[in-house]
Every structure is written in C-alpha cells, then in structure tokens.
Amino acid sequence: MSDDIQLDNSDFLNSLLSGNRSMCSKIIQEHLKNQIPVQYLYENIIKKSLYEVGELWESNKITVATEHLASAIVEAILNELYFTIVGGKKNIKSVVVSCVENEFHQIGIKMVSDIFELNGWNSFFLGANTPTNELIKFTKIIKPDILAISLTLNYNLPILERMIQEIRKEITDLPVLVGGQAFTRGGKDAVAKYSNVIYLPNLNAIDLFIKNFQPTN
Ligand code: B12
C-alpha cells in the first residue's frame, strides 16, 4: 500500500505535544484532501507520533500529563474520522474488537476496528480492559465472523492466553486475530499453539487478511 508516499510526522507530533488539537485535526484533514489513505495516516503519522511520545515519556522529556493529552487528542481525531470511514458500502460481515483485561491501551485496536469498517464490515468496538466473561457473553450474542484482541503490555500475555482458552471452550471455531506491541517482545509462540488464532503485526497485514477472508461456514 502507498509505498511511494513519504510524509513527515513532525508537524503532527509537535502539535500533539503542545496540545493543539485543532492543528492536529487540520493536518490530518489536509492529508485526506490530498488523497492520502487513512491507513497510511494511521501508521505513518499517528502511530509513529505516539511511539515517539512514548519514548519522550520514558526518558522523562515530557510529563505524564502531556502523554495523556496526546492520547486524548488522538482519540478525538479518530472519532472525527468515523464518518469518513463508514461512508462506503456495507457487507454483512462483523467483527468484535477488544483489548485484553487489564489493558488500557485502546488506540491500536480502534485503528484495527476502523480498517474492518473501511472494508465494509460492522465492527463492535469494546475498547480497553474488557472482562473475559463479558467478552465471551457478548461474542456469543453477536456471533461475529472474527474476534480481534489487542495486547500491549507483555505482562498481560498470561491473561490473553487464559482468555483464548476460555473462548475456545465456548466458541470452538471462531477465528481469533491477535496483535499489539507486546508481540514485538515475544509471545507469538504462546498463541501459535491454539487453533485458528492468528497473529498479525500491522494495519497492512490486517487489510490483506480481510480482503482474502473466506468464512468457514
Ligand atoms: C498512550 C499510552 C498510554 C495511555 C493509553 C490511552 C489509550 N486511550 O489508549 C495510558 C495513559 C492509559 C497508558 C498507560 C500505561 N502505559 Co502506556 N503508552 C501509551 C503510548 C504513549 C501510546 C500507545 C499507542 O496508542 N500507540 C499507538 C498505537 C496505534 O500503536 P499499537 O498499540 O502498537 O497498535 C498498532 C499495532 O500494534 C497493531 N495492533 C494493535 N492491536 C492490535 C490487535 C490486533 C488483533 C491486530 C491484528 C493488530 C493490533 O495495530 C496498530 C497499528 O499498527 C505508548 C508508547 C508506544 N510505543 O505505543 C505507551 C506504552 C505502551 N505504555 C507503557 C507503559 C509502561 C504504561 C503503564 C504501565 C504506565 C504506568 N506505569 O502506569 C500504563 C499501563 C496501563 C494498562 N494497564 O494498560 C509502555 C509499555 C512498555 C512495555 N514494555 O510493555 C509504553 C511502550 C511506553 C514506554 N515507552 O515505556 N499508556
């Protein structure tokens, strides 16, 4: 996707750090007007900036408050884009997307949700810290074609594993997508042993997966 586009994220990052929501919004809207795909903006402007915010925070160059401000602005911008994203044709497929229990990082999985919507799917976005029993109950009611779960913190990997085991007891053949930053630090083997649990690294891979998806029933 968009291999030839090369956009710099520094204006967006600086606007985030100074809490300038309207400038952040304007930058994204300008790029959209110039036909830059949402997926590209998510990966190369927004995600890149948040990763840099994380590094600045880790090295005490910005405060926790500034980091909270940055993530609040990003969430507002993703919500603003919603109608750009759902405008297209709908199909009848659906996905439930959620973070594991004890996981408050919900921006990545919101992006995942939007990629499904861009492909015409109905996405049920449950967001951060969903209790496993509630996720299972909800999934059994909705009967989605896919369940997608996000994991950012390595120490939540055992929770994800328990979650997969519980899901498999009750919903045997539902494809489960997993992803998130925790997997850049291991954990792929832990999930690979479960049937029909698929790790994907980023939005490009998800988009490809959706476009080739063949339901089993
Ligand atoms: C914003 C933020 C927060 C916010 C989150 C707010 C929100 N509404 O989401 C808050 C303040 C809650 C937070 C809290 C904490 N955070 Co924090 N946070 C971040 C920060 C700066 C940005 C996160 C983000 O949105 N990234 C951008 C998204 C788009 O990227 P992404 O999640 O990786 O998603 C992409 C892929 O991974 C993939 N993907 C994601 N999910 C899924 C799911 C599926 C199914 C698939 C296929 C793909 C996929 O698709 C996305 C697009 O490519 C990161 C820095 C960073 N490197 O990300 C730190 C960071 C993740 N946090 C960190 C830490 C330590 C914490 C705390 C423990 C801090 C503390 N002491 O309290 C708590 C933990 C809270 C908890 N229990 O979850 C560390 C984690 C380090 C580690 N090794 O695990 C990081 C890396 C910062 C750092 N450099 O130290 N945080």
Residues whose N, C-alpha, C, O or C-beta is under 5 A from the ligand:
A	BS01	B12	K47 L50 Y51 V53 G54 E55 E58 E67 S71 N102 E103 F104 H105 Q106 I107 G108 I109 M111 V112 A148 I149 S150 L151 T152 L153 N154 L177 V178 G179 G180 Q181 L200 P201 N202 L203
